Amino acid sequence: MRFLKVCSTVVGLGLLLILTSCSEKETTRDDTENFIVDLQSVFANAYMSESSQILESFSESEPPGPSLSSTGSLEASTQNLRALRAPFGIDTLYGTWDYVDIQGWVHVDPDDPENAVLFTWTYLDTAMDDHEAEVLIDSLEFYEGTADTLPTSIWIGINSDDNDIAWIKFGAHYVSDEQADSVSLVYRIINYFEFGASITTNVDVDVEIDTTFLDSLDFVGTVHLWAENLETDYGVDYRFTRNANDTWQFVFADSRDWRMVVNLSQVVETDGEDERRDVTGEITHNGEHAADIEGYIWAPDDGNHGDMITIIFSDDTEGDYTYVSGVFKGFLE
């Protein structure tokens, strides 16, 4: 399953919490609507930021070397580990590159900066104003294996008109030439927004797989995602864990003390390739019980079996939330 699919799963988990957030008397409809807006804006406003515009302009210019078109994506970062290896990869790009009309990217200085790569070009913002942009790839460190060399650390700085506006930091730890047991990525828009993602596993992960670290047949470990609006101090945190006994736990929390924990059992019934798992969980607000979650799901989703997700609120009323079952099934397919 692709990492981008995990991101859509994250949104679905947020929606489940949103839709159940009216269970306590102190939570009004206005509270819920504000929560929805703030949750969405944490990501939406970052996407519209100047640094995102610069990265989009950079990718459209087709810079030399490995693609950086989705630098903010953990999947995109891990896909290019092979292409970034030294001494036959990124070290051939060291120095300064300037974008020249008609010619494209020109290697104007192979010696400065030393052991780093600087791209400079002019980009147009949404108001069609010119800006002098820079992307610096620096702080490169490598794992020296027996047959290959792979990056363990990469820092990317984004600058506009001599102002630092964002940075991205990538890290990985390898157990062999072919396998990593942890990967991390942090993307910060200075004074505005921070997004982070990390994967840790106690099962070897093949870095040559260009689709995902989250093959549910092999992955045992934790995926951690977080985002924070630095202007409003509102943040969200997601953790997805697959245990060695093939159970799953999904935890969603935000900075306003909402927390949802959902557990998927081991397979309890099979029908051909279809597998049923029981679902249990709890929603709390400020540490107080707000609702219970129970039901079951079938995966893969082939339409042959029905799912059931029920929310039981603290006042003993119930709601059918079966349509959110796809949130969890995305990890199992």
C-alpha positions, 0 to 999 in steps of 0.5 A: 500500500502506498504511503499517500494512501496512508495519508488519506487514511489519516484524514479518515481517522480525523473525520471519525473523531470529528463525527463523534465529537458531539457526544458530551454536553460541553461539546456544542455544534460550534465546537465541532465545526471549529474543530473540523475547520482547524483540523483541515486548515493544518494541512490545507494552509501549508499546501498553499504556502510560499515554500510549497509554491517554490517546491512545485516550481522547482519540480516543474523545472526538472532539476538534474539528479533524483526527482524532488517533485514530492520532497514533502512525501516520505514515500518520495524520499525513500523511493530515491535512496538508490539514486542518492547513493555515493560515490556515483550519485548525488556527489556528481551534482555537488556545487551550484546549479543555475537555471538559464532560459532555453538551456535549462539547468547549468552547472555554474560552479562544481566546487561551491558549495563543497559537499552540497548542492545549491539550485538557484532560479527565478520563480513566479508566485501566484500574483505573477511576481518574480522571486529569487529562489534557492534550494540547498541540499546539505548535511549529507551523511551516508551508510557505508555498506559492504556493496553500497552506500546509502544516505542516512541524513539529508537537509534541504533548505528553501530560500526566497529573496534571501529569506529562509522560509522552510527546511526539510530533514530526512534521516534513515538507519540501515541494518544492511546494504538492502534494508532500513529499520527506521526512516524519518522526515520533518518539514518545517515552514519557519514560524508557521507549520511543521509536519513530520513522519517516521516509520520504525520497524522490528522487521527488516525493510527493503529500501529497494521497494519503491511503493511502500514500507507498509506492506501489511504482510511484512511490516511490524512496527509503528508509523507516526505522523504529526502536524502543527500550526505554529501560529495557532499552536494547534496540532494533530498526532497519529500513530499506527502500530502493527504488532507481531501477533498481527493485531493493529492499534490506531491512535489519533490525538490533538492538542485540544485533548481529544483522543481516539484509540481503535484496536483491530483483532487478529483474523477471527474468520476467513472466507476464501481470501476475505478476512474478518477482524473485530474492532474495539476502541474508545474516544475520550476528551480531556481524559474523560470517556466520550464513547465506545467503538465496536464492530468488525471489518472484512478485508480486502474490500471486494463487496462480498461481505458487510462491515459494521462500526457502531459508536456507543456514546456516554449517554447510551445512544448509538450511531452507525459509522460503518462507512468509516471502515475504509479508514482501517481497511486501507492498512490491510489491503 
